[in-house]
Amino acid sequence: MMRKSYCLLAGAMLLGMATTASAQQTRKTLTPGDVYCSGMVSASAVPADTYIISGEQSNHQTIYSEGEIVYVNKGSSSGVKVGDRFQIMRPLKNPRKIKWFRYENALLRAMGTQYADIGHVQVVHVESSVAIARVTMSCDYLQRGDIALPFSDRPTPQISPFDGNRWPAPSGKQQAMVVSAREWALEVAMNDVIYVNMGSSQGAKPGDVVRIYRYQGTRHDTVYQARNTQYAWWGFGKTPIPYKWNDLPRELLGEGVILRSTDHASTVFIAHILKPIFMGDYVEIK
């Protein structure tokens, strides 16, 4: 019995060590996939007059990926020519009907529409009203109706090494919240993408490094928590005086780098992770 208990304890300790080690991870460089598959949130509608109408073998094929042929609804009469490249995007709707944190719906409306980056295509043949294009990169499957925008290069920001400071003082710079994430994830980690409610109008720009952190006891973020757990819990102690959420130190969760900014939102790539990040957590420009 003692041997079994020891094995269980050792296994739990090893699991805890592995979890801690995996949590404290750092990404050193960004790949083209990180940059061109990051998506965005924008209050300005993306022009949708150019789009994918179909593709080869459409008698049975409904989705398309890298190396396959799709048809775009603009041809030589619209100025499209062989060699032109398009980036493919798709507007998304939040599939969840229940809000995850208190301000989620209001902030999403203010930020705008969430768009997914789907991939890139390059025109290989042109007819009068249709362009035939090959999928040169796919972040997800392409489908009919996906928006095709003229391709433009995106900057690849440098990732700054994490300085190891777990309790940095507030920078005094622009603050915001983690409002949404790629694929509408609720919990994210390193290499994931989040969308925050500060953009170019608030001074955010590609390349800016952001800290991601959390306050204890705010009761509006992540999942439901009982009131006042930051200083009291029945049967597990209580402090002589109550502590509000802003009386306690911030908990650093990780750092990220801004990839894209629109008027009221920024796309942030998570480059350093200490603990899991949830929608409703906070960010500040470092």
N, C-alpha and C positions, 0 to 999 in steps of 0.2 A: 504493500500500500504506500509506504514511504517512498519507494523507488518510483512508483507511478506519479506521485505528487511532485517529486523532484523533476521528473521528465516534463510534466505539464508546466511547471514553473520555468524551467529552462527554455522550453519552447516559447512561452509567452514573452520571456525576456528577449529572446532572439528576434521574435516578431516585432516587438517594440523597437529594438535597435534598428531593424531593417526598415520599419516605417519611418523612424526619425531620419535615417540616412537618405531614404528615398525622397523625404519631404524637403530636405535642405539641398536642393539641386539648382544648378546654374547652367543656363544656355549661353554659349560663347558667340555664336554667329547666327545670322538669319539666312534661310534658303529662299530661292524664288517661290517655292510653294508657300512659305510663311507669309511672304509679302503679297503675292497675287491671289491667294485663296482666303484672305482675311475678312472680306466683306466690309460693310459700312452701314451707318445709320445717317439718313439725310432728310432734312425738312423740305429740301427742294427735290421735286420729282425727277427721276432719271428719264430722259427722253426715250419713249417706247415705240417710236415710229419705224425703227429697224429691228427686225426680230427673226428668229429661226422659224421657218414654216414647215419643214419636213426634212427628210434625208433619204439616203439610199435604202432600199429594201423596206420601204415604209408600208408595204402590204402586211408586214408582220412585226416590224421593229418600231418601238415607240421611244426608246432612249438611245443616246449616242455618247461615246466616250473617245478617248485619245486614239487617233489613227483612223477614225471613221469619217464619213462624208455627210455633211448637212447642207441644207439649202437656206439661203438668206433672201429676204423679200426685196432686195434692191439689186439692180444690175447695172449694165453700162449706161442706160438712160439716166441713172441717178449719179453717175460719175464713179461707180465702183470699178476697180481694175484688178487684174491678176497681181497677187502679191500683197494686196491690202490685208490688214489684220484687224480683227475685232475681239474685244473682250466681252464675254457673255456674263450677264447678271440676271438675277431673279428677285423680285420683291417678295417678301415673306410676311406672313401673319402669325402672331403668337398663338400657338395651338392650345395653350393653357387658358382655362376660363377662370381660374382662381388666382388672384394675385399672390405673389410670393413675399413681398414686403410692402409696407404701408403706402409708399409713394410711387410704386412701380407704374401704375397705369398713367398717372399724371405726367411722370417724367418721360415715359415712352411717347406719349402724344406730343410733348414739347420737342423731343429730339427728332421725330419724324419717322419715316419708314425704314425698316431694316431690309438691307439687300444682301444677298449671298453672291459671292464670286463663284461662277460655275466653271469657267475655263476660257481658253483662247482658241480662235479659229483663224485660218489663213486661206484667202481666196486662191483657188487653183484654176478656175474657169469662170468666164462671165458670159451670160446671155443678156438680152435686152432688159428684162425685168427681174431676173433671178441671178444670184451669185452662188456658185458651188464652192464650198470651203471644206478644208480638212481640219479636224480637231487636233490642234498641236499640244494642248495641255488641258487636262480636265481635273477640276477639284471635286466635282460631283457629276452625275450624269446630266447631259444636255437633253432638253425636251422642247417640243413645239411651244412657241410663244415666249421663249426666253429672249431677253433683250440683248441686242448686239450693238455695242458702242465702239467707235473708233479706238483702236488700241493706243494707250499712252504708257510710257515708262513710269514706274513708281520708284521713288528713292528707297534704298535699303539702309536703314539706320544702323549705326554701330551700337552694340550692347556694352554698356559700362559694367565692369566687374562689381560684384556685390562687396561692399566694404566691411561686412560682418557686423555692423552696428544694429543690434536688435531693438534698441530703444532710442531712435533718433528724435531730436526735438522737432516740432513742427517747422516746416520750411517757411511758412508765412506766404506761400504762393497759392495759386488757384487750387481750390478743392472741389471735389465732385463725388458722385456715387457710382458704384458698379450697378448699372441698370439692366443690362442684358448681356448675352454671350452668343458666340457662334453656335448655331443649331439649337438655340434657346436652352442651353444647358443651365442648370441651377447651381451646380458646384463645378469649379474649374481648378486646374492645376497648371504646372509648367507646360509650355508650348500651346496652351489654349489662347483663345482670343476673347476679349471682353469689350463692351461698348459702354462708354462713360458719358455723362451729361455735361461735358465741357468741350468746346470746339474752338475754331478760329476766332469766334466772337469774344471768347474769354481768354484769348492769348495762347491757346494750345496749338502746337505745331508738330509735324513729323520729326522724330528724333528726340523729343522731350522724354526724360525718364520720370516715371511716376512711382510713388510708394503706394502700396495697398495695405490698409490697416482696418482695425475694428475696435469699437468701444464696447465695453461690457455694460449691460443694463439698459440699452436704449429701447428695447422691446419693439423695434420696427423692422429689424433686419432678420434675414435667414428664417429659420423656423420659429414657431411660437416658444417663448420662454416665460416661466413664471415670474411674476413681479418681484423685484428687489433681490434676485439671486446673487447680485454682485456683492452683497454684504451679509446676507442671511439665508439660511436654508434649514427648515425644521429638522431637528435632530442632528444637525451637522454644524452647529455653531452660529454665532451672531456677534457682530461688532457692537461696541457700546453706542456708537453713533452711526446713522445711515450714510452711505456713500452713493452719490449720484453718479451717472455714467461719466460725466466730465470731471469727476474727482479722481478717477483712476487712470493709470498710464494707458496709452494706446497700445494695442497688440499688433505688431508688425506681421503681416502675412506674406509679403513678397514685394517684388518690383517688376515693372514692365516698361516697355518703350512704345511710344505712340507711332503707329504706322501711317495713319491717315486722319485728317480732321475735316469735318464739314462745319457749317455755321455753329451748330449747337451740340455736336457729338464728336467723339474721337474713337478710333479703333486702336486698342492696346494689346500688344503681344506680351504674354507673361514670360519673362526671361529668368526670373529667380523666384523660387517658391520655398516658403518655410512651413506654411500650413495651408490646408484647403481654403479656397476663397469662394464666398457665396454672393449671390445677388443681394444688394443692400449694404455691402461693405463699402468702405470709403477709399478715395484716392486723393493724392495731392501731387502736384508737380514738385519734383525733388530740387 
